[in-house]
């Protein structure tokens, strides 16, 4: 996940989940009971968050990107 983010500048959750499922198998992804979408396992997300302190989550569009000077404090951004 980090390598993709570093190379492409963004990492969309749906793409990351699909790649994880293919490369590492179903134990590392789950199906969201709320949306029905394939999502990344919480343990994988925790590890990703630990190694990417300078990354923010754009909830409205469901992707990560590097922190920019105008970002608000915290990982989740309002836009």
Secondary structure as UniProt FT lines:
FT   HELIX           2..8
FT   STRAND          10..12
FT   HELIX           13..24
FT   HELIX           26..28
FT   STRAND          29..31
FT   TURN            33..35
FT   STRAND          38..40
FT   HELIX           42..51
FT   TURN            53..54
FT   STRAND          55..58
FT   TURN            59..62
FT   STRAND          63..66
FT   TURN            69..70
FT   STRAND          76..77
//
